[in-house]
């Protein structure tokens, strides 16, 4: 499959997922304020209307807004203060590490999502 078609399908799938969660009244937070995840959000035109906030372990990134999307960035403890229905893990290559770190959220019903290479919900 052509790379452009793959990327557009990824974008469209992520947007469809986020719009469906919003329509159901579910909440989505993002994990990881790294460049590759932010690039994906900006490419897809995703903002705080679809993702309530982002969390990051790096204090230098906390209490800021993601560039372009203007999604607020908080410390990881924000996930535990008000657990979202879904956590979109932006650095998809560390999915297992993040889900292990946040296993207590899963016990409360939070589900974890990655968008690359395809939408995966657990």
N, C-alpha and C positions, 0 to 999 in steps of 0.2 A: 504494500500500500504506500502511496505517495506521502511524504512527510507532512506536507501542508494539510492533507486530508486527515491524517492522524491527529494533528494538533487542533484542527477545527472540531473534530469529533470529541476530543478531550474537553475543550472549552464548552461545547454545547452540552455534554453530559454533566459537567460540573454545574453549569447554570441551571439545567433542568432539575438536578438534585436540590440545589439551594432554593430555587423558587418553590418546589414542592414542599420542602420543609417549612418555608415561610407561610405557605398557604394553609398548612396544618396547624400553624401556631407554634411550631417547634423552634428552639433556639440553637444557633450554631456559633461556636467560638473557634478561632484558629489557634494552632500551636506553632510557634516559630516565626520570628520576624526576619528570616534570612532572605537574601536577594532572590534566590530562585523561586521561592514561594510568592514573594511580592511581585515578581515579574509575571507569574501566572495570574494573580489577582488583577493586575493592571491590564493584561492582555484580554481577560474575560470581562473587564468592566465591573468587577465586583467591589462593592463598597459596604459601608456600615448598614445599609438597608438589608443586606443578605447575611452578613457576618457581624455579630454584635460587637465582638472585640477579639483581639489577638493576645496571646501570652507569650512571654519569652523569659528564659532564665537570666539573660544578661541584663543587669541593672541599667546599663547605658541605653538600652532600647526601651525600657519601661517609662511610662508616663510621657509617651510621644505618640505620634500618629504615623501609620505606615505611609511612605511616600506614594502619592498618587491616589490611593484608595481612601485615605484619611480614616482608616480603621484604627481605633485607639489600641495601644499596646499596654498591657499590665503585667505584673508578675504572675507566676504560675499559680500562686495562692488564690487568685481570682476565680479559677476553675472550681475550687473547693468551697468558696464563699457562696456561690450561686451556680451549682453544676448545670451546664447546658445539656440539651438533649444529644447534641453531636459535637465532637471536636474534630475539625479538619486539620490533619497533620500536614503542614506545608512542606517540611523537609522529609519527603516520602521515603528517602533512603534510611531513615532512622525510626521507621514506624514501630518496629518491635521494641526498641529501647523506650520510646515514648509511652507506648501502651503498658509496658511493665511499670514505668514510673508512676503512671496514673491508674493503676489497677483498682484502686479504691473507688474511683469514679465509675468504673464499669460495674462495680457491685451495686451502685446506686442507679444504674440504668443508662448512663451515658454511653453512647456508641462512638466508635472511632472510624474516621473516614480518611482515605487517601484518594487523590485524583489521578495520580500517575503510576503506572502507565494506563490505568483505567480506574473508574470509580470502584472502590472496594470499601465495604462497610462491615465492621465487626463489632 
